[in-house]
Amino acid sequence: MSTNPRTKRFLSVTLVILGGVLMFLAPENIWIGAVLFALGASVEIVGLVVGHRK
């Protein structure tokens, strides 16, 4: 992992945006939608962890 705070911030913001887009675009089909929503939520969590890590 990079120690450059600028790179970590960019990666964090990118992952949070990607997670939000995945959750927003999840289709109404229950199985595919649930999988995409869970994937989006996990990507957002990873983005937040990367942003808060020292």
N, C-alpha and C positions, 0 to 999 in steps of 0.2 A: 504494500500500500504506500502511496506517495505521502511524503510528509509536508508537501506544499499545501498550505491552507487554501489557496486559490483553486487548486485542482480538486481538492476534497469538496469545497463548496459547490463547484460546478457539477461534480458527479452527484452530489446529494440533491441538488435542485433538479437535475435531469431525471434522476430516479423517482423523485416525488411526482414530477409532472407525468412521467411515463405510467406510474401506478395510477394516478388520477384518470388518465385517458383510458387505461384498461378497464377501470371500474365504471367509467361513464359509458363506454361503448359495449359493455357486456350485454349480449343478446338476451331476449326474454325466455329462450329455451332454458329450462331449469338447470340441466347438468352443465351445459357449456357456459351458461351465464355464471353459475356458481364457481366453476373452475377459474374463469377469467377474473371474477371479482376477488377470489382468494389470491390469485396470482398478483393482481394489482395491489391488494392490501399488503402482501408480503414484500413487494418491490418498494412500496412506500416506507415500510418499516425499515428495510435495509438502507434506504436513502436517509432516513432520519438518524439511524445509528452511525452511518458514515459521517454525517454532518456534526454529530456531537462527540465523536471520538477525538481524544487529544493526541 
